[in-house]
Amino acid sequence: MTRELPGHYPYIVIKQYIVDFVERWEDPSRKFFDATKKELNSRIQQLVEEQFSQYTYGHLKQGVRYASWSRHMLLSLTQTTRNVMQSHIQRWADAATQHIGCLLENEREPFTKNVHYYTEYRAKFLHHYKRDRLMSTSTVVRNLDSDNMDRNMSIALNQAISSLAQLGLGSVDPSSLVALLPSDPMEPAIGIMADVRGYFQGRDSSFL
């Protein structure tokens, strides 16, 4: 951890949050792959039954069916039953497993070429988080909410805007009054939240 000025956090903080989430991807990724492989083997067995059942007496169906079994099921079979079908399935299953591992490992180093999307999503989430934070902590912001504003508050708001106009601030509207509030001590943390959420908004579709 490095020394930083007040209100600033090093990049490692954002990276650690991203890595913490990525580490949760491995288990569901492996489970999804295993389920897909199981379904593939099941369908192959079904096709073998449909296409080769008439060749039972020649042992062709048994040879093709055994070829689609998983590795631990083949231990009791002779080497001659390990034909091209089983070898092909297992070879690509091993390659897919390795590729998933590489993808997960690469995700531990945050990176994106979609700078435009990251910047856009970060800005949207930052606005969203800031608004939610203000709505939950500031009575002023809640009073400025037009959906909840009563008649007395509306009169007070119009008077405030009129007074500011007399001081030369003629372009003030209700949303501009938020700028008069003191700074939020949690603003750096909100920025980190927006960084992480904006990053994953673009990376989710890339990984999938």
N, C-alpha and C positions, 0 to 999 in steps of 0.2 A: 504494500500500500504506500502511495506517495503522499507528500504534503500538498495540500491545496488551499486556496483562498476560501474564505467563508462563502457558502452558497454554491461552491463548485465541487463536483464529484469526479474522480478519475474514471476513465473509460472502462477500467476493469470491473467497476460496479455494474455497469450495463451488461458487459460481457458475461459476468457471473450469473445474472438473472436469466439471460438467454440460455446459457449452458445448463442451468438447473432445469429449465423446461425441456430442453433437448434430451436430457438424460431420461426423461419420462417416456420418450418415444420408443425406446428399444423394445420393451416388453410387448406393447401392442403391435409393433411392427413384426416381431418374431411370431406372435400368435396368429396374426393375419396371414403371414406367409405359410405357416404350418397348416392352417385351415384350408388355404388355397391348394396346397400340395395334396392334402388328404382328399379334397373334392376332385382334383384332377385324377388321382389314382382310382377313385371310386367310379368315375365316368369311364375310364379306360377299361376297368373290369367289366362294366356293363356292356361296352362296345364289343369286348372280346366274347362275352356270353352270347350277344346277338349275332355276331358275324361268324363265329367259329364253333358254335355248339353242334353243328351237324358233322364236325370232323372229330368227334369224341374218340372214336375207336382208333383213329390214327395218332392219338396223343398230341395233335396239333393245338387243340384248345388249351390243354393243360400247360403246354410249353409257352404259349403266348401269355396266358393269364399270370403264370408265375413270374414272368418277366416284368410285370408292372408292380410287383410287391416292393415294399420298402426294404431298406438294407437289412434291418434286424430280422425280417421275416425270411430272408434268403440264406441265413446262416445254415439252415438244415438242408438246403438243396445242394445238388452237385454243381460244379462250375459250368457244366454244359447248359444249364437252364438260364444262365445269365446272358441272355441274348441282346440283340441290338435295342429292343424297346426299353428294357430296364436301364441299360447303360446310358441311353439317350436322356431319359427322364432324370436319372440321378446326376448326370453330368451338368445339365442345365439347372437343376435344383441347387447343386453346390455353387455354381456360378452366381445364381441369384442371391444365395445366402451371403456370399462374399461381397457382392455389390451393395446389398443392404447395409452390411457392416461399414463399407467405405462411405456410403451416404451419411450414416449416423456420425462417423468420425469427422467428416468434413463439416458437419453442422456445428461442431464444437468451436469452430473459428468463424464468428459472424462475418458475413460478407454478402453484398448484393450489387448487382449491376443495374438494378432497376431503381436508380436514385430518384427518378421522378415520382415513382409510385410510393417509395419510402417517405419522401418528403411530404407528399400529399396526404398519405395516411397518418403520418406523425402529426401534421397540423390539425387534421380532423379530430384525432383522439385527444390532442392537447386541449383543444377548444371544449370538447365534451367533458373531459376530466375537470378542467377549470370551472366550468359552469356547474357541474354537479357539486364540486367542492364549495363554491360560493353559495349555492342554494341551500346547502346543509349547514353552513357556518355563519352566513351573513343575513341578518334581519333586513338590511337595506335592500339586498338583491331580491329577497322574497317579496318585499313590498313593491318592488319595481315590476314584478311579474304581472302582466296585464290580466292574466286569467284569475288572479287572486286579489286584484286591486279593488278596494271599495271606493265609494264616492269621496270620502274625506281624504284618502290617500291620493286620489287623482287630482283633487284641488291643490293639495300640498305640492305635488310633483309639478303641476303647471306653474305654480307660483315660483318654485325653485328655478325652473327653466327660464321663466320671464325675468327673474332677478339676474341670472347669469347673462342673459341677452343684454340687459342694461349695462353690464360691466364690459360688454364688447364681445362676449362669447355667444354669437348669434347662431352658430351651427350645432349647438348642444342638443342632443336628444336623450331620452331616458337611458339608452344603452351606454351613452358616454359618461354617465354619472358613476358607473362602476370604476372608472379610472381614478376617481377621487378616494377610493378605499385604500387603506394601508396595504402594503405588500404582504403577501401570504408567505409565512415562513416555510410552508410545505411546497412552495413552487418548484424548487429543484427536484424534489421527489416526484412531483407530478410530471416534470419533464422526463425523468427516467422512465416512468410508466408509459409515457407516450412514445419514447424511443423504442422500448421493448415491444409494445403492442404494434406499432407501425412496422417494425421489422418483420414480425411473424405474419402480419397480414399479407405480405408479399411472399414470404418464404414458404408458407403452408402449401400453396398451390404448386410451387416449384418442387418441393420435396415429394408430394404425392404424384 
